[in-house]
Amino acid sequence: MDKEKTLKIASSKLESKKTHRIDLLRQLSGMDLDEFDLTIMELAQAQKLELVGGDTSGMTDRQMEGLIKFDGNVFVNIVWTGPTPAKGRGRLARDGRENITLRLPQKMVERLRASGQADQIVEEALNGPSS
């Protein structure tokens, strides 16, 4: 099975919806230490996921060993940057917009900023085309 798919299946088994603890994901993936770390780093370089920090103060030494350490940083969680898995997908409603979060690929954000029309495009996505 594709390693990315294996990790997505493992992350769907976690209770968390957006950020996934690396040590728990490692356990569920069934991958050995080196294979897991290499896969995570490849997916991060391909911008399919982001490595993020987190609070380690309540973690045991064993849990800490399951985290990813790179370039002097300790990464506790990952966040998928691609399409949101089905369990987390929602609808954009024209009312109640105050709690909407959109995650766009970096290249799309750069294109929006370069166009000078980012605010207008987001407004149209929420409210439909202006007259």
Residue, then its C-alpha position, 0 to 999 in steps of 0.5 A: m500500500d502507498k505509504e501516504k495512504t497508510l498514514k492517512i488511514a492511521s490518522s483517520k483512526l485518531e480522535s483528533k480532526k486536524t492535528h495528529r500527534i506523531d507518536l500516536l500516528r507512528q504506532l498506528s502506521g505499522m511502519d518501523l522507525d526509519e521508514f516512518d521518519l523517512t515517509i514523514m520527511e518526504l511528505a513534508q518536503a512535498q508539502k503534503l503535510e506540515l510538521v508542527g510543535g506542541d506541548t510536551s510537558g505532559m508526555t512520558d519519555r517513551q512518548m517523547e522518543g516517538l516524536i520527530k527531532f530535526d535540525g534542533n526542533v522537536f515536532v509533536n504533530i502533523v497537519w495534512t495540507g491537502p484536501t481535508p479528509a471526509k470526516g473533517r470536511g464541512r460546508l461553507a454557509r452564507d450565514g454564520r461565517e465567523n468560524i470558517t477556516l479555509r486551508l489553501p495550498q501555498k501556491m494558491v495563496e501566492r497566486l491570490r496575493a499576486s492578483g491583488q484580488a484576494d479579498q474579493i475572491v474570498e468574498e465571492a466564495l462566501n457570498g456568490p459573485s457581486s452584481 
